[in-house]
Amino acid sequence: MDLDFWESMVGEAVEESPYRDIWVVVEKKGDALAPVVLEMLGQARRLADSLGVYVKAVFLGESTEELRRELISNGADVVYVSDDPRLNEYSTEIYTKVLSDLVEEGKPEIVLLGATGIGRDLAPRLAQRLGTALFTNCLRLEIDEMQRQLLATYPLYGGEYFQTGVCPEARPQMATVLPGAFRPPLPDPSRTGEVETIAVNIDDVKVRTKVLKVIGEETRPEVPLGKAKIVVSGGRGLGDARSFALVEELAAVLGGQVGGSRGAVDEGWIGEEKQVGLTGAQIAPDLYIACGIAGAIQHYAGVLDSKFVVAVNKDPNATIFQVADVGIVGDVHEVLPALIKELKEAVY
Ligand SMILES: Cc1cc2nc3c(=O)[nH]c(=O)nc-3n(C[C@H](O)[C@H](O)[C@H](O)COP(=O)(O)OP(=O)(O)OC[C@H]3O[C@@H](n4cnc5c(N)ncnc54)[C@H](O)[C@@H]3O)c2cc1C
């Protein structure tokens, strides 16, 4: 903004904020960039253009030329890299320290992280360390250009309502972005940008956790969910990961594939690639069985083309029953074992 013009309008000196630019914290999925990174870059570019600032991607851990180029062609003006192998595996304490040091020094106006397992762990801690606010699971980001304020919109009550928040005082403004909420930008291979190496100081970080084993994500199901004839999905109603095994068992008995709601993904019982719905897989099986799933529109949007829907839910008023061909009112912990038993006896 032209400060001279603004000062002449308000009649007093305006202190220019030292905070500038929009930062996107990069996350990898396997050897590639996590899709949410590109989705965030698209939004960061749009917001940065309206503020007249740069988009900077922060890449912790070893990076490749190809990934840095991908960040630039998708909207980054600068890529901060720290090819320190100690940052290859995510560590809450180390990442918080490195990022909070960087933010304190670089003073970005806005910091975006993915609402992924890592982002959800890191962002609140980082916000607390920086003494600022955090908007989580955002699915709309706009700018009030006059106030240079981020308007962050996020769902409440599982998507029933939406709220838009601002952080008027503290800087940086921070948000986590819901994967799948935005389209990735069209990459422009002719874009140019800078790669800057950053120094990190992590020798003094007290790491209270130790990574014992990294359990890789299950490889994609042999039959992609979109092509499966039978899909059995589980939701938050399963209660815990151990009970989610009932969904897997029922799918196995029926020769089907396992899916799940966002609720199950958020709980960490299944990977994102198995999420069914608006921001997950759109499926069209002959038989869809929804177990312990409320039936939010965002979930149901992914199964509209199913030929036959069976729902198991203990709440007789659950929305899923409005769209099911057969509804079983009951506890999944009782209904699923009984179904599995019946089916096994019928098959063998
Ligand atoms: C932009 C946006 C995109 C989204 N995209 C998706 C998407 O792609 N897919 C998706 O699924 N969601 C999506 N969501 C989230 C969606 O709005 C819901 O929050 C989510 O589907 C809820 O998951 P759930 O039904 O498993 O959990 P909950 O809403 O917590 O429902 C759990 C259900 O289980 C039942 N239950 C509890 N205990 C038992 C038991 N013992 N036995 C039987 N039933 C039980 C409860 O009655 C309840 O109905 C999106 C939201 C937004 C805002």
The ligand as a Gaussian input file, in Angstrom:
#p B3LYP/6-31G(d) Opt

LIG

0 1
 C      -14.914000     -28.631000       2.834000
 C      -15.169000     -29.913000       3.548000
 C      -14.890000     -31.070000       2.878000
 C      -15.150000     -32.290000       3.485000
 N      -14.897000     -33.441000       2.783000
 C      -15.245000     -34.617000       3.332000
 C      -15.076000     -35.827000       2.596000
 O      -14.592000     -35.864000       1.467000
 N      -15.467000     -36.978000       3.198000
 C      -16.009000     -37.016000       4.449000
 O      -16.339000     -38.098000       4.936000
 N      -16.145000     -35.886000       5.167000
 C      -15.766000     -34.697000       4.636000
 N      -15.900000     -33.563000       5.378000
 C      -16.248000     -33.678000       6.818000
 C      -17.735000     -33.926000       7.023000
 O      -18.425000     -32.690000       7.081000
 C      -17.952000     -34.668000       8.357000
 O      -17.349000     -33.910000       9.386000
 C      -17.351000     -36.079000       8.360000
 O      -17.842000     -36.820000       7.256000
 C      -17.781000     -36.739000       9.672000
 O      -17.220000     -38.012000       9.768000
 P      -17.985000     -39.146000      10.549000
 O      -19.385000     -39.289000      10.027000
 O      -17.131000     -40.361000      10.551000
 O      -17.972000     -38.586000      12.059000
 P      -19.079000     -37.972000      12.976000
 O      -19.709000     -36.793000      12.378000
 O      -18.446000     -37.827000      14.317000
 O      -20.210000     -39.101000      13.071000
 C      -20.036000     -40.342000      13.716000
 C      -21.341000     -41.101000      13.573000
 O      -21.178000     -42.384000      14.180000
 C      -22.319000     -42.679000      14.947000
 N      -21.891000     -43.567000      16.032000
 C      -21.168000     -43.223000      17.140000
 N      -20.912000     -44.340000      17.870000
 C      -21.474000     -45.369000      17.203000
 C      -21.545000     -46.761000      17.444000
 N      -20.955000     -47.322000      18.518000
 N      -22.228000     -47.540000      16.569000
 C      -22.855000     -46.984000      15.494000
 N      -22.797000     -45.677000      15.196000
 C      -22.109000     -44.882000      16.038000
 C      -22.844000     -41.354000      15.451000
 O      -24.244000     -41.456000      15.701000
 C      -22.533000     -40.435000      14.259000
 O      -23.625000     -40.389000      13.365000
 C      -15.646000     -32.339000       4.796000
 C      -15.930000     -31.158000       5.474000
 C      -15.682000     -29.956000       4.859000
 C      -16.020000     -28.710000       5.579000

